[in-house]
Amino acid sequence: MDTRLLTLGHSPDPDDAFMFYGLARDLIPTPGLRFEHILQDIQTLNERAVRGELDISAISIHAYAHVSLDYALLPSGASMGDGYGPMLVARRAMAKDEVARARIAVPGRMTSAFLALQLWLGRRAEEIDHVVVPFDEIFRAVRDGVADVGLIIHEGQLTFRNEGLELCADLGVWWGSENDGLPLPLGGNVIHKRHAPELRTRVARILHDSIQFSLDHRSEAVAHSMQWARDMGMDLADRFVGMYVNHWTLDYGEKGRESIRRFLSRGQRLGVLPVAPPLEFVAV
């Protein structure tokens, strides 16, 4: 049987490494398919998706609104903030009106964290004093005075106090309080529509199986993910993985899908997004 190679982009972070453990170590069957893992930060992956470069990619839900004509969402692989999410931190705690006047370091204009910030403030990007900083340099930007406030994602949500910073707001908590307790939709996996529906379905099943394998072999998968665990021990890495690889990751479910609809619709109403596209999920 001929083997087809597909590019698979994801972040160099413990949660994504955990999710793709089975694939990366060839521990699950992938008949007729091979995957080239491309590890890049989420903003870079968003930009590559806009250009249609990768076959399969992790993507911000914010960015999905800009690529929905070319990519379909895979039903597995969601990162949902269920009562937590991107955080605004500073050298001292600030009230919302202070944050609104501050310069904010953000991890990318197409990230879901930045869309959530705009919705929280009720302001579009051009109305927010912000500077784009790689996500792993935001702490330094705040400490060095490049920005007054940092919008943090990934493991920074668990380690910001080690950096001498204080919490101003948790956007996941805010989102749930305004949306009937729904989780904040942050990221997902997509596959390019240039591939036939049959192939999309095969990939969807393989990715589901990889996530399930990791959940079933948690300690081994967490150990694998530790090579990307910046400043985290095993216990903290396991906690972080549990935040973003869970039942939402196996399948969005109707609540997860409804939360995406609300998130993108609110972005459109604010004028941040050109359209709130209908959600197109790969059938399995």
Order of alpha helices (4+ residues) and beta strands (2+ residues): beta-alpha-alpha-beta-alpha-beta-alpha-beta-beta-beta-alpha-beta-alpha-beta-alpha-beta-alpha-beta-alpha-beta-alpha-alpha-alpha-alpha-alpha
